[in-house]
Amino acid sequence: MAIRLAIDIGGTFTDLAAHNTETGKLIFAKSPTTPHELTDAIVDCFGRAMVDVADIDLFIHGTTVGINTIIERKGPATALITTRGFRDVYEMGRRNRPEIYDLLFHRPRPLVPRDRVYEVTERVDAGGQVLIPLVEDKAVDTLRAIGRTDIVSIAVCLLHSYANPTHERQLGRLIERELPEVSVSVSSDIHREYREYERTSTAVINAYLRPVVGKYLDRLEERLGTLSFAGRTLIMQSSGGVMSLRAAATQPVRIIESGPAGGVAGTLWLCSALGYADAIAFDMGGTTAKACLIQGGRATVTSDYHVGGRVTGHPAQVPFLDIIEIGAGGGSTARVDSVGALKVGPDSAGAVPGPACYGHGGTEPTVTDANLLVGKLDPLGFLGGEMQLDVASAEHALTPIARRLDLDARQAANGILRIANAMMAQAVSKVTVERGYDPRDFVMFAYGGAGPMHATAVARELGIRRVVIPRAPAEFSALGMLTTDIRYDYARTYPVITWSTSPDSLDALYAEIESAAREELARDVGGHEVFTVRSADMRYLGQFHTLSLAMPDGPLDGDFVSRLEARFHAAHDAAYGHSAPNERTEIISLRVAAFVHMAKPEFTSIPRGDATPPRSATRPARVVLWEDGNETTTPVYQREMLLAGNEVAGPAMIQEMASVVPLARGERATVDELGNLHIVLGGG
């Protein structure tokens, strides 16, 4: 038996999706996340799915270890080594103010304090010329001083090393010789792009994570080995591809958002299968809600990402899917603040103790407790009946809020849901409205355990008229990992006035990058054909921000440069509403994404019926308090029993093992051949 399996560890639950490549069968399982020992939940998922680990030939993993380490600041003592005279680059940052009217704004606290930033004597100019050679004996003295501290990881980021990495690599070898027990992250080995602060921050993040992620991956490999696992392990990247275990251990900065990236990858795959080109991937789990825009069948990838949020997060200059994340999930807690306003999130009850209704000791009211009290969740049917929800505990947790607001507990619960929905609509608007796109032009794909429960309410807030709920939405991010390809990303800063460059010089540099990509992929996952995709970052001369344009595979013809400039003007007009065709443009960076294509799972078709759901799909009706304040005795259907072609009109609840889809009055859901729900909202 050959099984390809993926596991996504979330803040509240750990999800498994597996594909039996011989029978085509898809297997799903879910287990509470075990923060004290994350591999316990993985092993529990194997048991729940009844999968023999010895039968797994490919294991793909997404983990929150990286992001949690940064958010919780639980990384080890880390140092930074930089060029003499540039010690303060990291702490100074950009000195900009992302939200100029926020009186409570504060800059991110550096992961490496100033007293752990060290300098070495050397200098390279922006063109890569060595002005001052690295003074090795002084560098060794600095390293020996570091060795007398508790530092266990070092980031190396020297001035202009993107243009010439010789000194960085020389210093890296010295560290390995003088401090063999210390982990080293050399910035030019992670990426080779300009902008000193962003490069430095990226190297620091990598160094801060490397001991923690390395230890976790070693533990994972050890635990799988005890279960007779003999297959290959790949790790999900923030860019939407997967990478080898070795690459993830040396460059953990690339796997920070691995779980959310799996869901976007799955949405891309499902969009292709269903014929949708423009979509919004909406993921709501137990801790956060995420949104990502898909246009023309592609998700936006950015190398201008801030870990922990754009306003107060740490910049990471490696490719990330452009995902907006807010602290509103099923486990997000609610409270009344000092001025009497009802607030939801960003604090979460997490997996331990979890929402009050889980009965594991939680006392804070959460979004899940609110959904239970208004009747959207079946207290006896959660996780297929495996876990019973305690209505009394949920009501008890909500009572203090209700008293503060002079409401009963169910009305307070409804208020919590309306605020959570508004917050999630704001996240979706950040990837659409705030970037010049009309959300009504997109289809929303909703997944995660809580995503389907809130999708139609969020869609109504924004005027979105069509929502798709995939099969097994609660495990969809794990399933998405099975739809990915192996992907390694490379970038090279190449600042040049566009009209002054030649197609031959561009071809030569792309060929050099692609050769390095093929060598690394051959070393990590050898024996597979490598495909490459080129792009270039461009801007008007003197601008700060760039636009990324797709580049054709070589060779480039003589007229290419003029066509490239014309394309940039058009792209600038589309993005910002104006262009300047008479202004000079420049190329800043060349990028290459290298892929090894992998086999994709396929959903099997479900049996077909007519428009009326079968009697076997009906469940006892329950009273639901809807967001508009109306209380209705609502029909309930079991999703797993619905047939292709069935239609369900609201008000109704469609429940499944780990999620539920509420349909308000005027909304209609249709089941397609693959078991996806297509919901048309009123007026759609």
HUHUFEN-V491545 format. One record per pair of residues at least 24 apart in sequence whose C-alpha atoms are under 8 Angstrom apart, sorted by sequence separation. I is the first residue (numbers start at 0). J is the second residue. D is the distance in whole Angstrom. If there is no record, write none. Layout:
i={I	I}
j={J	J}
d={D	D}
This chain:
i={8	117	182	236	239	330	369	438	439	441	442	443	444	445	448	449	509	546	616	645	646	235	239	271	368	438	439	442	444	447	448	546	615	616	644	645	87	160	161	235	267	270	368	446	447	448	643	644	13	86	160	182	445	446	447	489	613	643	644	13	153	155	182	216	263	369	447	613	642	643	644	8	15	151	152	153	154	155	156	161	162	267	291	292	357	364	368	446	447	487	538	612	613	641	643	14	15	86	151	152	153	154	155	156	161	259	267	291	292	333	334	357	358	362	446	537	612	643	13	86	150	151	152	153	154	155	156	160	161	267	291	332	333	357	358	643	79	86	127	138	142	146	152	154	161	216	290	291	332	333	356	357	364	642	15	77	78	85	127	133	289	290	332	333	356	363	364	420	424	428	487	609	612	77	84	124	125	132	139	143	159	289	290	331	332	355	356	358	362	363	423	424	608	609	610	611	612	6	76	81	83	123	124	127	128	142	143	213	263	289	330	331	356	607	608	609	610	611	612	79	80	81	82	83	122	123	126	127	142	159	212	213	288	289	329	330	356	372	373	420	421	424	606	607	608	609	610	611	78	79	80	81	82	83	123	125	158	287	288	329	330	355	356	372	420	424	605	606	607	608	72	77	78	79	80	81	82	83	139	287	288	328	329	355	605	625	78	80	82	209	212	287	288	354	373	421	82	123	209	286	287	288	369	372	373	209	286	287	355	156	209	286	287	369	370	540	545	156	208	285	286	369	370	539	540	208	283	284	285	286	287	368	369	496	539	540	121	205	283	284	285	286	539	540	156	205	283	285	366	369	370	538	539	155	205	369	506	537	538	154	204	506	537	538	154	366	506	537	538	153	366	536	537	4	154	201	503	535	536	537	2	3	6	154	502	503	535	536	1	2	3	4	5	6	7	8	9	10	153	366	502	535	536	0	1	2	3	4	5	6	7	8	9	152	502	535	536	1	2	3	4	5	6	7	8	152	502	534	535	3	5	501	533	534	152	502	533	534	152	502	533	151	501	532	533	260	500	531	532	189	286	531	532	238	286	498	531	252	256	259	286	497	498	530	531	253	285	339	529	530	184	252	253	335	339	529	530	607	253	334	529	530	606	497	528	529	605	335	527	528	604	605	604	605	603	604	602	78	343	76	77	80	342	76	77	78	79	80	81	82	341	75	76	77	78	79	80	81	82	343	75	76	77	78	79	80	81	82	342	343	517	75	77	79	80	81	375	516	513	512	238	239	509	513	237	238	239	237	238	333	509	237	497	498	496	497	496	497	496	497	495	496	494	495	111	327	494	495	110	493	494	110	493	494	327	492	493	327	492	493	110	325	491	492	325	490	491	490	491	490	325	489	490	324	488	489	93	323	488	489	92	323	488	487	488	323	486	487	88	89	323	486	487	88	486	485	486	89	484	485	88	89	204	484	485	484	485	200	201	483	484	200	201	483	200	201	482	201	482	483	197	198	482	197	198	481	482	197	481	329	328	79	77	190	190	77	77	76	75	74	74	69	75	288	75	290	291	74	289	290	288	292	69	291	292	435	68	290	434	65	68	65	281	64	65	64	279	64	279	281	283	288	277	278	279	280	281	282	283	284	285	277	278	279	280	281	282	283	284	285	277	278	279	280	281	282	283	284	278	283	284	275	283	282	281	318	52	58	60	53	55	56	57	58	59	60	61	281	52	53	54	55	56	57	58	59	60	61	52	53	55	56	57	58	59	60	61	52	53	57	59	266	38	38	59	38	262	473	473	65	472	65	65	66	284	65	66	64	65	62	63	61	62	63	63	62	63	61	62	61	61	470	106	107	470	106	107	469	470	105	107	452	455	469	470	451	452	453	455	468	469	451	452	453	467	468	417	448	449	451	452	467	468	265	416	448	449	451	467	468	265	268	413	466	467	97	98	264	413	414	465	466	97	262	263	265	266	413	465	466	261	262	265	268	465	466	261	262	264	265	409	413	464	465	260	261	262	263	264	464	259	261	262	265	463	464	258	261	262	264	265	464	465	258	261	264	464	459	455	69	70	69	66	66	241	240	241	242	239	240	241	242	235	240	241	242	240	241	239	240	374	374	375	9	374	8	373	374	7	373	373	383	384	11	12	383	11	382	383	9	10	11	381	382	9	10	380	381	382	246	375	381	245	243	243	376	375	375	191	192	190	191	192	193	190	191	192	190	191	34	33	34	32	11	31	161	162	161	11	12	10	11	10	11	11	192	61	61	60	59	59	27	29	28	27	16	14	15	16	14	16	17	15	16	14	15	7	7	6	5	5	5	5	4	3	23	25	23	23	24	20	23	18}
j={32	141	206	260	263	354	393	462	463	465	466	467	468	469	472	473	533	570	640	669	670	260	264	296	393	463	464	467	469	472	473	571	640	641	669	670	113	186	187	261	293	296	394	472	473	474	669	670	40	113	187	209	472	473	474	516	640	670	671	41	181	183	210	244	291	397	475	641	670	671	672	37	44	180	181	182	183	184	185	190	191	296	320	321	386	393	397	475	476	516	567	641	642	670	672	44	45	116	181	182	183	184	185	186	191	289	297	321	322	363	364	387	388	392	476	567	642	673	44	117	181	182	183	184	185	186	187	191	192	298	322	363	364	388	389	674	111	118	159	170	174	178	184	186	193	248	322	323	364	365	388	389	396	674	48	110	111	118	160	166	322	323	365	366	389	396	397	453	457	461	520	642	645	111	118	158	159	166	173	177	193	323	324	365	366	389	390	392	396	397	457	458	642	643	644	645	646	41	111	116	118	158	159	162	163	177	178	248	298	324	365	366	391	642	643	644	645	646	647	115	116	117	118	119	158	159	162	163	178	195	248	249	324	325	365	366	392	408	409	456	457	460	642	643	644	645	646	647	115	116	117	118	119	120	160	162	195	324	325	366	367	392	393	409	457	461	642	643	644	645	110	115	116	117	118	119	120	121	177	325	326	366	367	393	643	663	117	119	121	248	251	326	327	393	412	460	122	163	249	326	327	328	409	412	413	250	327	328	396	198	251	328	329	411	412	582	587	199	251	328	329	412	413	582	583	252	327	328	329	330	331	412	413	540	583	584	166	250	328	329	330	331	584	585	202	251	329	331	412	415	416	584	585	202	252	416	553	584	585	202	252	554	585	586	203	415	555	586	587	203	416	586	587	55	205	252	554	586	587	588	54	55	58	206	554	555	587	588	54	55	56	57	58	59	60	61	62	63	206	419	555	588	589	54	55	56	57	58	59	60	61	62	63	206	556	589	590	56	57	58	59	60	61	62	63	207	557	589	590	59	61	557	589	590	209	559	590	591	210	560	591	210	560	591	592	320	560	591	592	250	347	592	593	300	348	560	593	315	319	322	349	560	561	593	594	317	349	403	593	594	249	317	318	400	404	594	595	672	319	400	595	596	672	564	595	596	672	403	595	596	672	673	673	674	673	674	673	150	415	149	150	153	415	150	151	152	153	154	155	156	415	150	151	152	153	154	155	156	157	418	151	152	153	154	155	156	157	158	418	419	593	152	154	156	157	158	452	593	591	591	318	319	589	593	318	319	320	319	320	415	591	320	583	584	583	584	584	585	585	586	585	586	585	586	203	419	586	587	203	586	587	204	587	588	422	587	588	423	588	589	207	422	588	589	423	588	589	589	590	590	426	590	591	426	590	591	196	426	591	592	196	427	592	592	593	429	592	593	195	196	430	593	594	196	594	594	595	199	594	595	199	200	315	595	596	596	597	313	314	596	597	314	315	597	315	316	597	317	598	599	314	315	599	315	316	599	600	316	600	449	449	203	203	316	317	206	207	207	207	207	208	204	210	423	211	426	427	211	426	427	426	430	208	430	431	574	208	430	574	208	211	211	427	211	212	212	427	215	441	443	445	450	440	441	442	443	444	445	446	447	448	441	442	443	444	445	446	447	448	449	442	443	444	445	446	447	448	449	444	449	450	442	450	450	450	488	223	230	232	226	228	229	230	231	232	233	234	454	226	227	228	229	230	231	232	233	234	235	227	228	230	231	232	233	234	235	236	228	229	233	235	444	218	219	241	222	446	657	658	251	658	252	254	255	473	255	256	255	256	254	255	254	255	256	257	257	258	257	258	258	261	673	310	311	674	311	312	674	675	311	313	658	661	675	676	658	659	660	662	675	676	659	660	661	675	676	626	657	658	660	661	676	677	475	626	658	659	661	677	678	476	479	624	677	678	309	310	476	625	626	677	678	310	475	476	478	479	626	678	679	475	476	479	482	679	680	476	477	479	480	624	628	679	680	476	477	478	479	480	680	476	478	479	482	680	681	476	479	480	482	483	682	683	477	480	483	683	680	680	306	307	307	306	307	483	483	484	485	483	484	485	486	480	485	486	487	486	487	486	487	621	622	623	258	623	258	623	624	258	624	625	655	656	284	285	656	285	656	657	284	285	286	656	657	285	286	656	657	658	523	652	658	523	523	524	659	659	661	489	490	489	490	491	492	490	491	492	491	492	350	350	351	350	330	350	491	492	492	349	350	349	350	350	351	353	588	477	480	480	480	481	471	474	474	474	474	473	474	475	474	477	478	477	478	477	478	476	477	477	477	478	480	481	481	481	600	602	601	602	603	600	603	600}
d={7	7	7	7	7	6	7	7	5	8	6	6	6	7	7	8	8	8	5	6	7	8	6	7	5	6	7	7	7	5	4	7	7	6	6	6	7	8	6	7	8	7	8	4	4	8	8	5	6	8	6	7	7	6	7	7	8	5	6	7	7	7	7	8	7	8	7	7	7	5	7	8	6	7	5	6	6	6	7	8	7	7	8	8	8	7	8	6	7	7	8	6	8	7	5	7	8	6	5	4	5	5	5	5	4	7	7	6	8	7	8	7	7	8	8	7	7	8	8	7	8	6	6	6	6	6	8	8	6	8	5	6	6	6	6	7	7	7	7	8	7	7	8	7	6	7	6	6	6	6	5	6	5	8	8	8	6	8	7	6	6	5	4	7	4	6	5	7	5	8	8	8	5	6	7	8	6	8	7	7	7	6	7	5	7	8	6	7	6	8	7	8	5	8	5	5	7	7	8	7	5	7	6	5	7	7	8	5	8	4	5	6	8	5	6	6	4	6	7	6	6	6	5	5	7	6	6	5	7	8	6	8	6	7	7	6	5	8	6	6	7	6	6	4	6	6	5	8	5	5	5	5	5	5	7	7	7	7	6	5	6	6	5	6	6	7	7	6	6	6	8	7	6	6	6	6	6	7	7	6	7	7	5	5	6	8	7	7	6	7	7	5	6	8	7	7	7	7	7	6	5	6	8	7	7	7	6	4	7	7	6	4	8	8	7	8	8	6	6	5	6	4	8	7	6	7	8	5	4	6	8	8	7	8	6	5	8	6	6	6	5	6	4	6	7	6	8	7	8	7	7	6	6	7	5	7	6	7	6	6	6	6	6	7	5	7	7	5	8	8	7	6	6	7	8	7	8	7	6	7	6	6	8	5	8	7	7	5	6	5	6	6	6	7	6	6	7	7	6	8	5	6	6	6	6	6	5	5	5	5	5	5	6	6	7	5	8	6	7	6	6	6	6	6	6	7	7	6	6	8	8	8	8	5	8	7	6	6	7	7	5	8	7	6	7	7	8	6	5	7	6	6	6	7	8	6	4	7	8	8	6	7	7	6	6	7	7	7	7	5	8	8	7	6	8	6	6	7	8	7	5	8	8	7	6	8	6	7	6	8	5	6	5	6	6	7	6	7	7	7	5	7	8	5	6	6	6	6	6	8	7	8	6	5	5	5	5	5	5	7	7	7	6	6	6	6	5	6	8	6	8	7	8	7	7	7	8	6	7	7	5	8	7	8	7	4	7	5	5	7	7	6	8	8	7	6	6	5	4	6	6	6	7	5	7	6	6	7	7	7	4	8	5	7	7	6	5	7	4	7	7	8	5	6	7	7	5	6	6	4	7	6	6	7	7	5	7	6	6	6	6	8	5	6	6	7	7	5	7	6	7	6	7	6	5	5	7	6	6	5	8	7	8	6	7	5	7	7	7	8	5	6	5	7	6	6	8	8	8	8	6	8	5	6	6	6	7	6	7	6	7	7	8	8	7	7	6	8	6	6	6	8	7	7	8	6	8	7	7	6	8	6	8	6	7	8	7	7	8	6	8	8	8	8	7	7	8	8	6	7	8	8	8	5	6	6	6	6	7	5	7	5	5	5	5	5	5	5	5	7	7	6	6	6	6	5	7	5	7	5	7	8	4	6	7	7	8	7	8	7	7	7	5	6	6	6	6	8	6	5	8	8	4	5	5	5	5	5	7	5	6	6	6	6	6	6	8	5	7	8	7	7	8	6	8	7	8	6	6	7	7	8	7	5	8	5	7	8	8	8	7	8	8	7	7	6	7	5	6	5	8	8	8	5	6	6	6	7	5	7	7	7	8	5	8	7	5	8	7	6	6	6	5	8	7	5	7	6	6	5	6	6	7	7	8	5	8	8	5	8	7	8	7	6	6	8	7	8	7	8	7	5	6	6	8	7	7	6	6	7	8	4	4	7	5	8	5	7	5	7	8	8	6	6	8	6	8	7	7	5	7	7	5	6	8	7	6	5	8	7	8	7	7	8	5	6	5	8	8	8	6	8	8	8	7	6	6	6	7	5	5	6	7	5	6	7	5	8	8	8	7	6	6	7	5	7	6	7	6	5	7	7	8	8	7	4	5	5	7	8	6	7	7	5	8	6	7	6	8	8	7	8	8	6	7	7	7	7	8	7	7	6	6	6	6	5	5	8	6	8	7	8	6	8	6	7	7	7	5	7	6	4	6	8	8	7	8	8	8	7	7	8	7	7	7	7	8	6	8	5	5	7	6	5	6	8	7	5	5	5	7	6	6	7	7	7	7	7	8	8	8	7	6}
